[in-house]
């Protein structure tokens, strides 16, 4: 009985993860929502990366210091707390944190779900 419950739970978690990744993939190529309220100096940049995080998210707490450090040298990195800007997170289709959304020329180019290394984040920011 316990094994059956564990199997069902595991399948449910796997299904939720697949749905999250599918939803992120569907967003690629779509026009980006209006983000003028959070962009600041990055509003004129053709390439912007939005970092969606949650205060109580463990991977977010590990990644946020790296993001904060990179923001000093990359104005196109925009940090967004999903609890404070829930309508914007919903407009982007954010279903998990941390999520990084690359917007190029007004369209969603990539959606990355989960924590990422500093090296990969810099590559995403610079287009390398």
N, C-alpha and C positions, 0 to 999 in steps of 0.2 A: 504494500500500500504506500509506504513512504517513498519507495523508488518511483512509483507511478506519479506521485505528486511532484517529485524532483524533475522528472522527465517533462511533465506538462509545464512546469515553471520555466525550465530551460528553453523549451520551445517558444514559450511566450516572450521571453527576453530576446531570443534570437529573432523572432518575428518583429519585435519593436525596433531592434537595431537595423534590420533590413529595411523597414519602413522609413526610418530616419535617413538612411543613406540614399534610398530611392527618391525621397522628397528633396534632398540636397541636389541630387543629379538633375531633377526636373527643373530646378531654379536656374540652372546654367543656361545662358543665352537670353534670359528674360530681362526686360528693362528693370533697372534698379529703382526702388521707391525713392521718394523725395527725402533727402537726408540733410537739407540745408541747416536744420536746427542743431545738428551735432558735428558738422564738418569743421567749422572754424576756418583756419588758414588753409586747409586742404581742399577747399571748395573749388579751386581752380585746377587742381591736379587731375589729369586724365586717368591716372591709375591710383586707386585708393583701396586700402585693406581695412575692413571693419572687423574688430575683435569683439565678439559678443561673449560676455562672461557673467557668471553668477557669484555673488559674494560667498554663498555656502557650498560652492562646487570645489571639491578637492583638487582636481586637475587645474582648475582656473587659478586657485591660490598658488599653485606651483608655477604657473605660466605668467601670471600678472606682473611679477617683478621684472621679468625679461621684457615684456611688452612696455612697461613703464620706462625702462632703460632705453629701448629702441625708439620710443616716441620722441626723445630729445634730439635724435639725428634724422628721423623720418617723419616729416609732418603728414605724410599720407597714411599713417597708421592711426586709426580712429578707434578709441576704446569706448565700448557701450555696455553699461550695466543693464541686463535685460529686465531687472525689477523696476528700474527707473524709467525705462523707455520701452515698455511692453508693446505698445502699438507698432513701433518701428521694428522690433524683433519679429512680430507676427507678419508684418509687411514683407520682410525678407524670408519668411518661412522657417525661422530658427526653431528647431525642435530639441536641440541638445546644446549644452555648453561644455567646454569652450567650442565656439565655432568661429571660423575666419572666412570672410566673404571678400573675394577680390572683385572689384568693379572696375572695368575698363571702358572708357568712353560711354558711360551711362548704362552699360549692360553688365549683368552678373556673369563674370568669366569663370570663376571657380568658387566652390564651397568646400572648405576643409572642416571636418568634425574631429574634435579631440585635440589634446595637447600636441604641440609641435616644438621641435628644437629651435634654438636661436638661429642656427645656420639655415634651416629650412624657411623660417619666418623671414629672414633677410632676403633669401632668394625670391620669396613670394613678393616682398615689397619692391625689390629692384628689378624683377622680371628676368632674373638669371636662370 
